[in-house]
């Protein structure tokens, strides 16, 4: 079974991304458990039922369990307040660690809560969705929604480690798994044609675990290069927002309906439409939009 380690390194950023199978039960091999005065795990009810016991066994010590809402509904001030209240009750100090076990929303709310508690404590991400493994858990963006605006309040605060276990993908709903490929395709479109060809070479569920590890590693390497060059999103990192300007607007509107879009689905639409607009405006060579449109169709989003 293939495994991989990608290290983000810069004077202000240095942390490993561990990628493989059956890592959650061995998380003590990747995080120095004894170093922290206390450890809290932020997760949701669904993920807790599947993976929390295994994570706790891997840590080999007691933890504070903090259960918040699932999905985008977790990204609220109420969730942050719940996390902080638990940390205070459990006497967490500046030498404590938060582990975010779940998808991108869990990483956002848990990471933001850690970034502000006691003026900032350490956190690690254990992403359990494909989208969070290839994108959301990497780069230090944290935040919550506020006033009807997605990610209105947040901070850029890097984790101490990311542990991506592809075993979690086997139980991921098919729609959610497919939607996660949007971010991998985005990385290929903005940075690497060879990688794009690989991630669109077959349908998502046709990739083996070893191939998924390679996909996650490829996306991690692309995002690593960009984040190292522009951590605060003043230049090159804006490339990672491809598809998100329109995508976030569509996603926000869909949340008010009975059939909300997943983040990856909205980004897939956003990439196709932004590419079409760029082509019509003469900012993209004629026919250039077809790559984004075709990639979206190839991986299962019509």
Secondary structure, DSSP 8 states (H G I E B T S, - for coil): ---EEEEEEETTEEEEEEEESS-GGGGGGTS-GGG-S-EEEEEEHHHIIIIIHHHHHHHTS--EEEEE-SGGGG-SHHHHHHHHHHHHHTT--TT-EEEEEESHHHHHHHHHHHHHGGG--EEEEEE-SHHIIIIITSS-EEEEEETTEEEEEEEE---SEEEEEGGGGGGS-HHHHHHHHHHHHHHHHHH-HHHHHHHTSS-GGGS-HHHHHHHHHHHHHHHHHHHHH-TTSSSGGGGGGTTHHHHHHHHHHHTTSSS---HHHHHHHHHHHHHHHHHHTTSS-TTTHHHHHHHHHHTT--
